Every structure is written in structure tokens, then in C-alpha cells.
């Protein structure tokens, strides 16, 4: 069985991939095949050359604008979304890239210093990348054994010739652009190279389209993507690089089951809450279907969207809801939490709503005042109070299912956990 690692392009966000790989290496993972596009190709090349983690980390600890550009172009806020707008990109190429673009000689020197052609070719780890011919925009998938020795360096540069900053690379009279213009995550290439098992690392955050949704939920393919926004692809600020390295590391640990969670990270936990919360969701959705005579599952649908439109495992219901709870209480996405401590601190945050004298009835007695003073935390707290003291409320909680599904899920989770710990005492 050949195991492959596939790394996406994404400029400075490649630091996330480094963190991800570091986590896997620390737990004995190795690969027979590595493929990548753009910065993903550079990271993949270092893996294929068998560079150490320390050697790879040295790159990301020192990479900044001065190590990429000889002169600073105004592109810090540029999004890689431009790479999907081909009509705009082609027009831009004609004016900007054909005039050589920015001066990126420092980046070329970094690649030249990192690449060891002999080590790459002698390695038993196969390597491939994606680039794109200009002006046809036809893809070129190429492996290390298909690259002429004298052009291995050129193909690495070609795969990373990213819009709008980098000039095209010429190889044997043909011009090439960043592979992201066709395939920013070359899973297909890994399959053609003989991969039986694949771990693919997408760099698109939760508000972006999945690069290859067709590979979600496939046997022997782990498709990982960040649950946090990694920022723009040309932001080399040291704090951003360090954050993304850490996020990639934590995601890597969660991908291989060392940690649990989605956006936030937790030591493994196997308490009764997962079953209780799932059953609570089923009961609420069942009651709503009975009331409205339909087949909807609105709470589950909200969570599935957050889960890349994928089926939910039992723990996913809880951890996806915890993501919204964590955002609400401003938890730290770089910390590894103890599950029960995290939820207890969240309950303490909502302690005022456990007071039976808290008048959530304000919602029906003075709607205008309630709405004026409303914020997300108060909404969640009021729902939590209603679960604790249903006898005091005349409002049917089903009214919130479609209007405030995320807030309702948080309130349900707080209630289920508070009830669980009360029963255990």
C-alpha cells in the first residue's frame, strides 16, 4: 500500500502545511508519494528530499517579504480568489506578467538553496507537481523522473509563479504559471502515481469553496481543511506565520486521532455528553417535524454545512457546536483544552442565567426592550435559562430552531452538560 501526501498551494499559508506535517512526523507517519502545487510543491519537495523537520522549520521561521521580494509590491491583502477568476487573470497576465512582474529573485535564491536535485532523485519517495502552460492554461502534471535534471529547479519555480506577483517561468521555450490556476490540490496526480491511501491538505478556510469536493468521504482518502481562516496568501507577518504553523500542527494531531475537535482542540474525551446532546437534537427535530408535518432536520443541516456538507459522526454534533460556543466566549484556538474544564468555564460565563429570578420572560413582556438590548451571548443565555426553567416560560423553543439554530444548539449543549454534572454529583 502506497501512502501519499498532497499539499495545496497558498503562498505564506504553506506554514500551516509545515505544522500539519510536523504533527504527522512526530507520530511516525511517512509517505511513499508527495505531490503539491505552488508552495505545496516546495513543501512536498523538501519531504521527498527527506529534509528534517528542523530544516523545514528553518524556512518558515525566516521567511518574510524581504526573503521573497527584492522590492515590495502592494499585494499583502490580495486573496487567492483571483486565481479562480480566469478571465480577469488572463487579461492581467498580458499586461503585468509579460512585463516580468515583481522582482522575486530572493525567493528564487531560497528555492535554489533548498533544492537538492541528487537527493530528490535518489530518494525512494516519489514527487510530483502541477503547473500551467501560458497562454493556453493547460495543466501540466509532472513527476520528478519526468523532469529533465537541468529543469527540476525551473519546474518548482513554475508551479509557484503565482498571480499577480510572480513572473512566468520559461522552460524550453514554453511559458508556465502557478499550478493553482488549474489544480491547487493535485490529488489526481497522486492517484496516477499509484497512491492507495491519501492525506490531502486543503488551505481554503471555512468561508471558501472546497477545492475538490468530489474527494470528500472517499475510502482511503483523508481530506483535511482548516476550520479557521488562515488569512491572505501573501501575508508573511511573523505572528501570522507562527499562528498558522500552530493551527496546522493541531489539525494534524486531530486528523490522526491524537486530539479531538474541529476549530478548537481537545484532549480525547469519552463521556456521556456526546450521546445526550445527540439525543437532544433528535428530540427537538422530531418535535418540529411533528408540529409542521415536514421532514426537516434544521439543526443537523446547520452542522453538516460546517462539516463540509459531510455526514456527522456522533462527536461531530458536540464539537461543531463547541466551535460556535468557543467563538462566543473568545476561546483561544491555539490552546489544547481539557474537555470538561472548557465546558465548566463556559457554564461559569453563563452563571447569571442559572438564577431562577432571571426574567427571560422579558422576551414576551417587552419585546422591543429585549431586542434593543440583545446580543448573541444574551440570546444564548436566555435560551439556556428557558431549558433550565421550562415551567416559567410560555415560549415554545421550537420557534428558535430555524431563526437562531446556532444559538439554540449552544444553549442545548450548556443545558445538557449542566444536567449531566448535576446528576453525577
C-alpha positions as CSV (number, residue, x, y, z in Angstrom):
1,X,0.0,0.0,0.0
2,X,1.4,3.3,-1.1
3,X,0.6,6.3,1.1
4,X,0.6,9.8,-0.4
5,X,0.5,13.3,1.0
6,X,-1.0,16.0,-1.2
7,X,-0.3,19.7,-0.4
8,X,-2.2,22.7,-1.7
9,X,-0.9,26.0,-2.9
10,X,-1.4,29.1,-0.8
11,X,1.7,31.2,-0.5
12,X,2.5,32.1,3.0
13,X,-0.2,29.7,4.2
14,X,2.2,26.9,3.4
15,X,3.4,27.4,7.0
16,X,0.1,25.6,8.0
17,X,1.2,22.6,5.9
18,X,4.5,22.6,7.7
19,X,2.8,22.4,11.1
20,X,0.5,19.6,9.8
21,X,3.4,17.6,8.5
22,X,5.3,18.1,11.8
23,X,2.5,16.6,13.7
24,X,2.4,13.5,11.5
25,X,6.1,13.0,11.5
26,X,6.1,13.1,15.3
27,X,3.8,10.2,15.3
28,X,5.6,8.0,12.9
29,X,3.8,8.9,9.6
30,X,5.8,8.5,6.4
31,X,4.9,8.8,2.8
32,X,5.7,7.0,-0.4
33,X,4.4,9.7,-2.7
34,X,4.2,13.5,-2.2
35,X,2.5,15.9,-4.6
36,X,1.9,19.6,-4.4
37,X,1.1,22.9,-6.2
38,X,2.9,26.2,-5.7
39,X,4.2,26.5,-2.1
40,X,2.7,23.0,-1.6
41,X,5.2,21.7,-4.3
42,X,8.1,23.3,-2.4
43,X,7.0,21.7,0.9
44,X,6.5,18.4,-0.9
45,X,9.9,18.6,-2.5
46,X,11.5,19.0,0.9
47,X,9.7,16.0,2.2
48,X,10.7,14.0,-0.9
49,X,14.4,15.0,-0.3
50,X,14.0,13.8,3.2
51,X,14.8,17.2,4.8
52,X,14.4,17.1,8.5
53,X,11.6,18.9,10.3
54,X,14.3,21.3,11.7
55,X,15.4,22.1,8.2
56,X,11.8,22.7,7.0
57,X,11.0,24.8,10.0
58,X,14.1,27.0,9.4
59,X,12.5,28.1,6.2
60,X,9.2,29.2,7.8
61,X,11.0,30.8,10.8
62,X,12.9,33.1,8.5
63,X,10.5,33.6,5.5
64,X,9.3,37.2,5.2
65,X,8.7,39.8,2.4
66,X,12.4,40.6,2.2
67,X,13.1,36.9,1.5
68,X,10.5,36.8,-1.3
69,X,10.6,40.2,-3.0
70,X,13.5,42.5,-3.8
71,X,11.0,45.3,-3.9
72,X,7.7,45.4,-2.1
73,X,4.6,45.1,-4.3
74,X,1.3,46.3,-2.8
75,X,-0.3,42.8,-2.6
76,X,-0.5,42.0,1.2
77,X,-4.2,41.9,1.2
78,X,-4.6,40.1,-2.1
79,X,-6.7,37.0,-2.0
80,X,-6.0,33.8,-3.9
81,X,-9.7,34.0,-5.1
82,X,-8.2,35.9,-8.0
83,X,-6.7,32.6,-9.2
84,X,-10.2,31.2,-9.8
85,X,-11.3,34.2,-12.0
86,X,-9.6,33.1,-15.1
87,X,-10.9,35.8,-17.4
88,X,-9.6,38.5,-15.2
89,X,-6.4,36.7,-14.7
90,X,-5.6,36.2,-18.4
91,X,-6.1,39.9,-19.1
92,X,-3.9,40.8,-16.2
93,X,-1.2,38.4,-17.4
94,X,-0.9,40.2,-20.7
95,X,-0.1,43.5,-19.1
96,X,1.7,42.6,-15.9
97,X,3.3,39.2,-16.1
98,X,4.6,39.6,-19.6
99,X,6.4,42.7,-18.3
100,X,8.2,40.5,-15.9
101,X,6.1,41.3,-12.8
102,X,7.7,41.9,-9.4
103,X,11.4,41.2,-8.7
104,X,11.3,37.9,-6.8
105,X,15.0,37.0,-7.0
106,X,15.2,36.5,-3.2
107,X,12.5,33.8,-3.5
108,X,14.4,32.1,-6.4
109,X,17.5,32.1,-4.2
110,X,15.6,30.4,-1.4
111,X,14.3,27.7,-3.7
112,X,17.8,27.2,-5.2
113,X,19.2,26.8,-1.7
114,X,16.6,24.3,-0.6
115,X,16.6,22.1,-3.7
116,X,19.0,19.2,-3.9
117,X,18.4,17.5,-7.2
118,X,20.5,14.5,-6.4
119,X,18.8,13.9,-3.0
120,X,15.4,14.3,-4.7
121,X,16.1,11.8,-7.4
122,X,17.9,9.3,-5.1
123,X,15.0,9.4,-2.6
124,X,12.6,6.4,-2.5
125,X,9.8,9.0,-2.1
126,X,8.2,9.9,-5.4
127,X,7.4,13.5,-6.1
128,X,5.2,15.3,-8.5
129,X,3.8,18.8,-9.0
130,X,1.3,20.8,-11.1
131,X,2.0,23.8,-13.2
132,X,0.1,25.5,-16.1
133,X,1.2,26.5,-19.6
134,X,0.6,30.0,-20.8
135,X,-1.4,31.2,-22.7
136,X,-3.4,28.0,-23.2
137,X,-3.8,27.5,-19.4
138,X,-3.5,23.8,-20.0
139,X,-2.3,21.8,-16.9
140,X,1.0,20.1,-16.7
141,X,1.3,17.2,-14.2
142,X,4.9,16.1,-13.9
143,X,6.9,13.8,-11.7
144,X,10.5,14.1,-10.6
145,X,11.5,11.3,-13.1
146,X,9.9,13.1,-15.9
147,X,11.7,16.4,-15.3
148,X,15.0,16.9,-17.1
149,X,17.6,17.2,-14.4
150,X,18.5,20.8,-15.5
151,X,14.9,21.9,-15.3
152,X,13.8,20.5,-11.9
153,X,14.5,23.9,-10.3
154,X,12.6,25.6,-13.1
155,X,9.5,23.4,-12.6
156,X,9.5,24.2,-8.9
157,X,9.5,27.9,-9.8
158,X,6.9,27.4,-12.5
159,X,4.5,25.7,-10.1
160,X,4.9,28.7,-7.7
161,X,4.7,31.5,-10.3
162,X,1.6,32.9,-8.6
163,X,-0.7,35.7,-9.8
164,X,-0.3,38.6,-9.5
165,X,3.2,39.0,-8.1
166,X,5.5,36.4,-9.8
167,X,6.6,36.5,-13.4
168,X,6.1,33.5,-15.7
169,X,8.8,30.8,-15.9
170,X,10.2,29.8,-19.3
171,X,11.2,26.2,-19.9
172,X,12.4,25.1,-23.4
173,X,10.6,28.0,-25.0
174,X,7.3,27.4,-23.2
175,X,5.9,29.7,-20.5
176,X,4.4,28.4,-17.3
177,X,2.3,29.8,-14.4
178,X,1.3,28.7,-11.0
179,X,-0.4,25.3,-11.0
180,X,-3.2,26.8,-8.8
181,X,-4.8,28.2,-12.0
182,X,-5.8,24.6,-12.8
183,X,-5.4,22.3,-9.8
184,X,-4.4,23.8,-6.5
185,X,-4.5,20.4,-4.7
186,X,-3.2,17.6,-7.1
187,X,-5.0,14.6,-5.7
188,X,-5.5,13.3,-9.2
189,X,-1.7,13.3,-9.8
190,X,-1.1,11.3,-6.6
191,X,-3.7,8.7,-7.8
192,X,-2.0,8.4,-11.2
193,X,1.3,8.0,-9.4
194,X,0.0,4.9,-7.7
195,X,-1.3,6.1,-4.3
196,X,-3.5,3.7,-2.4
197,X,-4.0,6.0,0.7
198,X,-4.1,9.8,0.5
199,X,-3.9,12.6,3.1
200,X,-4.8,15.8,1.3
201,X,-4.3,19.2,2.9
202,X,-6.5,22.0,1.6
203,X,-5.6,25.5,2.7
204,X,-9.0,27.1,1.9
205,X,-10.7,28.2,5.2
206,X,-14.3,27.6,6.2
207,X,-15.7,30.5,4.2
208,X,-14.1,29.3,0.9
209,X,-15.1,26.6,-1.6
210,X,-13.6,23.2,-1.1
211,X,-11.0,22.6,-3.9
212,X,-12.0,19.0,-4.6
213,X,-15.4,18.3,-3.0
214,X,-15.5,15.1,-5.2
215,X,-12.9,13.6,-2.9
216,X,-14.8,14.1,0.4
217,X,-15.9,10.9,2.2
218,X,-14.0,8.6,-0.1
219,X,-12.4,5.3,1.2
220,X,-8.7,5.7,1.9
221,X,-8.7,9.4,1.3
222,X,-8.5,11.8,4.3
223,X,-9.4,15.3,3.1
224,X,-8.3,17.9,5.6
225,X,-9.0,21.6,5.6
226,X,-8.7,24.3,8.3
227,X,-11.7,25.3,10.4
228,X,-10.1,28.8,10.8
229,X,-9.3,31.5,8.2
230,X,-5.6,31.4,7.6
231,X,-5.5,34.9,6.1
232,X,-4.3,36.1,2.8
233,X,-1.7,34.2,0.8
234,X,0.9,36.9,0.7
235,X,0.9,37.8,4.4
236,X,4.4,36.9,5.7
237,X,3.9,38.6,9.1
238,X,5.8,36.5,11.7
239,X,2.9,36.3,14.0
240,X,0.6,35.1,11.2
241,X,3.2,32.5,10.1
242,X,3.6,31.3,13.7
243,X,-0.2,31.1,14.2
244,X,-0.7,29.1,11.0
245,X,2.1,26.7,11.9
246,X,0.4,26.1,15.2
247,X,-3.1,25.6,13.6
248,X,-1.6,23.2,11.1
249,X,0.1,21.3,13.9
250,X,-3.1,21.0,15.9
251,X,-5.1,20.0,12.8
252,X,-2.6,17.3,12.0
253,X,-2.9,15.9,15.5
254,X,-6.7,15.9,15.2
255,X,-6.5,14.3,11.8
256,X,-4.7,11.2,13.1
257,X,-6.8,11.0,16.3
258,X,-4.3,12.3,18.9
259,X,-6.5,15.2,19.7
260,X,-10.2,15.8,19.1
261,X,-12.3,18.7,18.0
262,X,-12.8,20.9,14.9
263,X,-11.7,24.5,15.2
264,X,-10.8,24.1,18.9
265,X,-8.6,21.3,20.1
266,X,-9.2,18.9,23.0
267,X,-7.6,16.0,24.7
268,X,-9.6,12.9,24.0
269,X,-12.8,12.6,26.0
270,X,-15.4,9.8,26.1
271,X,-18.1,11.0,28.5
272,X,-21.9,10.6,28.2
273,X,-22.4,14.1,26.9
274,X,-22.0,13.1,23.2
275,X,-24.9,10.7,23.3
276,X,-27.0,13.0,25.4
277,X,-26.5,16.0,23.2
278,X,-27.2,14.0,20.0
279,X,-30.4,12.6,21.5
280,X,-31.5,16.1,22.5
281,X,-31.0,17.3,18.9
282,X,-33.1,14.3,17.6
283,X,-35.9,15.1,20.0
284,X,-36.0,18.8,19.1
285,X,-36.0,18.0,15.4
286,X,-38.6,15.3,15.8
287,X,-40.9,17.7,17.7
288,X,-40.5,20.3,15.0
289,X,-41.4,17.8,12.2
290,X,-44.5,16.7,14.1
291,X,-45.6,20.3,14.6
292,X,-45.1,21.3,11.0
293,X,-45.6,18.0,9.3
294,X,-42.4,18.0,7.3
295,X,-39.2,16.0,7.1
296,X,-36.7,18.8,8.0
297,X,-33.7,18.4,10.3
298,X,-32.6,22.0,10.5
299,X,-30.1,21.7,13.4
300,X,-28.3,18.8,11.8
301,X,-28.3,20.6,8.5
302,X,-26.5,23.6,10.1
303,X,-23.9,21.3,11.5
304,X,-23.4,19.4,8.3
305,X,-22.7,22.6,6.4
306,X,-20.0,23.4,8.9
307,X,-18.7,19.8,8.4
308,X,-18.1,20.3,4.7
309,X,-21.6,19.0,3.9
310,X,-20.4,15.6,5.2
311,X,-22.2,13.1,7.3
312,X,-21.8,13.6,11.0
313,X,-20.1,11.2,13.4
314,X,-21.5,11.1,17.0
315,X,-18.9,13.5,18.4
316,X,-19.2,15.9,15.5
317,X,-22.5,17.2,16.8
318,X,-20.9,18.3,20.0
319,X,-17.6,19.6,18.7
320,X,-19.1,21.7,15.9
321,X,-21.4,23.3,18.4
322,X,-18.4,23.9,20.7
323,X,-16.8,25.8,17.8
324,X,-19.6,28.4,18.0
325,X,-19.5,28.4,21.8
326,X,-15.8,28.9,21.7
327,X,-16.2,31.9,19.3
328,X,-18.8,33.3,21.6
329,X,-16.6,33.2,24.7
330,X,-13.5,34.1,22.7
331,X,-11.6,30.9,23.4
332,X,-8.1,30.5,22.1
333,X,-7.8,28.3,19.0
334,X,-4.1,27.7,19.6
335,X,-4.6,26.1,23.0
336,X,-5.2,22.4,23.7
337,X,-8.1,22.2,26.2
338,X,-9.4,19.7,28.7
339,X,-12.9,19.0,27.6
340,X,-14.7,19.2,30.9
341,X,-12.7,22.3,32.0
342,X,-13.6,24.1,28.9
343,X,-17.3,23.5,29.3
344,X,-17.2,24.3,33.0
345,X,-15.6,27.6,32.3
346,X,-18.3,28.2,29.7
347,X,-21.0,27.4,32.2
348,X,-19.4,29.9,34.6
349,X,-19.6,32.5,31.9
350,X,-23.4,32.0,31.8
351,X,-23.9,31.7,35.6
352,X,-26.3,34.6,35.7
353,X,-28.8,32.7,33.6
354,X,-28.9,29.9,36.1
355,X,-30.6,32.2,38.6
356,X,-34.3,31.4,38.6
357,X,-35.1,35.1,39.1
358,X,-33.5,36.0,35.8
359,X,-36.5,37.1,33.8
360,X,-36.1,35.7,30.3
361,X,-39.9,36.3,30.2
362,X,-38.9,39.8,29.1
363,X,-38.9,38.4,25.6
364,X,-42.7,38.2,25.7
365,X,-43.5,41.1,28.0
366,X,-41.4,43.8,26.4
367,X,-40.1,42.6,23.0
368,X,-38.8,46.0,22.0
369,X,-36.6,46.4,25.1
370,X,-35.4,42.8,24.8
371,X,-34.4,43.2,21.1
372,X,-32.7,46.5,21.8
373,X,-30.5,45.0,24.5
374,X,-30.0,41.8,22.7
375,X,-26.6,40.3,21.8
376,X,-25.6,36.8,20.9
377,X,-24.5,35.9,24.4
378,X,-27.7,37.1,26.0
379,X,-29.8,35.2,23.4
380,X,-27.9,32.0,24.2
381,X,-28.2,32.7,27.9
382,X,-31.9,33.3,27.7
383,X,-32.5,30.1,25.8
384,X,-30.3,28.3,28.4
385,X,-32.5,29.7,31.2
386,X,-35.6,28.5,29.4
387,X,-34.3,25.0,29.3
388,X,-33.5,25.1,33.0
389,X,-36.9,26.5,34.0
390,X,-39.4,25.5,31.3
391,X,-42.3,25.9,33.8
392,X,-41.6,29.6,33.9
393,X,-41.8,30.1,30.2
394,X,-44.7,30.2,27.7
395,X,-42.4,30.5,24.7
396,X,-42.1,27.3,22.6
397,X,-38.4,26.7,22.0
398,X,-39.2,25.3,18.6
399,X,-39.7,28.9,17.5
400,X,-35.9,29.3,17.6
401,X,-35.0,26.3,15.5
402,X,-34.9,28.0,12.1
403,X,-34.3,31.6,13.2
404,X,-31.4,31.0,15.7
405,X,-30.2,27.5,15.1
406,X,-26.6,28.0,16.2
407,X,-27.5,29.9,19.4
408,X,-30.1,27.2,20.2
409,X,-27.5,24.4,19.8
410,X,-25.2,26.2,22.2
411,X,-27.9,26.6,24.8
412,X,-28.9,23.0,24.4
413,X,-25.2,21.9,24.9
414,X,-24.9,24.1,28.0
415,X,-28.1,22.7,29.4
416,X,-27.1,19.1,28.7
417,X,-23.7,19.4,30.3
418,X,-25.1,21.2,33.4
419,X,-27.7,18.5,33.8
420,X,-25.0,15.8,33.3
421,X,-22.7,17.2,36.0
422,X,-25.7,17.7,38.4
423,X,-26.6,14.0,38.0
424,X,-23.0,12.9,38.7
425,X,-22.8,14.9,42.0
